[in-house]
């Protein structure tokens, strides 16, 4: 694995300055790229220079690298970037110096103003296509302060923010958590409280993903609640931490808030499911989870959970106990006696609702949902399989009817 610094220079004169990477590491040099090469321990430096910049600096800068005999200093000509064609040529030039398994460090201190954006685009593209490892984006802030000592800024966080925004968008639109989980895993904190709450968030996110994949609604709801608690604990710990903005800037916190906000409608601690007084709220939140699954490319999970939800809804409104509603044999017996036997009004009265819902309509809806569930679970190998366009139409229709059932549940 080769450590490579990619840098550029403009046509202006360079002045000697002390570039401070931290309180204990400062390098005095005319060229920031020289200081950066020392700091990261690179063995290869690629200088992207226009003809004018090459004429101005190439011979002048080489003696600065005499104290780094193991470093290869390579000149790579680039265009002025005067039009789209030249900028794409510069993109290709940068791309030709990115290789699988290399560690790349970008210096964006000098050079053409278009280059930092091209650096960022090339970085994103080749991270994914070549597996290039981008280890840092550095800026030697020569003009930030008037004295000799110049601060060095790492801009990686701004590039990482783009990754986070993409990962959160993927989660919000598809429910897929792998990108976000990988970003969470890459973060480490010295503070035990921050580390603990972040680890808990990773764990809850993984549990939520598995629970929705394996049709475990109570686990998914509990994980969503756990995610909320973990984020709140993390925010509280962050608020009491020095230099919180540099550890985890506010935009990243805002993105985590979007994740827990999306899960809030169906977040519920598992203990609440053991209290009959909480069952209406449990059913409402489980219905929200069903809708979330339908909206996030998980139609099978939506219909499988819906098939059980309508049974639980019916049993609750028939006055059944929690042990009956949560145990296989009583559930199966109720389904056979009412739904599968097309239960009569005498058998199925929905006593809690006092006539607000026609029981036979519930039985019919349960049959429609069961048919769709069987069709999907058996991969269409059923009598009269549904045409694909009809599946999504039927799912939407079933969910609308379930929403109507949810609306008659009592509110605490």
C-alpha angles and dihedrals in degrees: 000000000000124000108221129185114203113198143157140202135207130215098270127103119266121226128208113258141162107248111202117203090175139338092285102037121065129151126198111214144127093235121055091205087065091056092045093051090056093045096053097033094237120178098196129047121191114199114199105203136171115222091262093048090047091052091048102045117010099087092035096053100047097078089059088067094054088099088059103059094165093056120098111216110202127189115213118184118226136183125255091250092235093150142010093273093055093046091052089048088054089049090053091047092055091045091055089062097052115089136178113276094011120133109228128200118186123209109200097172098109142009135064114355091232093057099080090057091045089048090053094047093047090047093053093044098048096040085066102034101038105019091241113173113228105202102176150350112212135191123190101209100212094163097040094091131022098227130081096264111083124193122233118219127201110215096187091109091064091053090045089052088065090054091050093048090051093047092050091047090052090051093047093050103035107013090236110146105182096098093046092044091053091052092048090050092052092060120091129182131193091212109091092214093052092044093048096048092045091051090049090052091052090050094048092047091052091047091050091051093049093044092055091045093051098039098249103145098175091051091047092050092047091048090051089052090047091051090055092049092047093050091048091049090048092050091049092050091045091053090060095045124099115242091013092162092059092045097048115351121217096257089063090050089050090054091053088051089056090054095051090040090058090051096043096092091063102027112122135151114247092234090067089066089067094063118079090207089064096049097097089054090044091053092047093051093044088053088053088053091051090053090047090053091050091050094047104056095269102113095149091055090047095054096040092052091042090055089058095038095061090050092052090045091053094046092049092050090046088058099252121161127247093253089055093046094048102041125084101225098051090044092049092047092050092048092050094045097045114017103028093041091046087243120237123236089256092056097043119035105149089227095190092059097053096217099316092123128041106237092211091059089055090050090051092049091048089053092051091050092047091051092051092045092051092047092053097038091051094045093242094304092130135103108284099001115210119254110249096247089052092054095065091041092051092046092053091047093049092049091051090054091048089053088058090054090050092054093063094056113111118258119228 
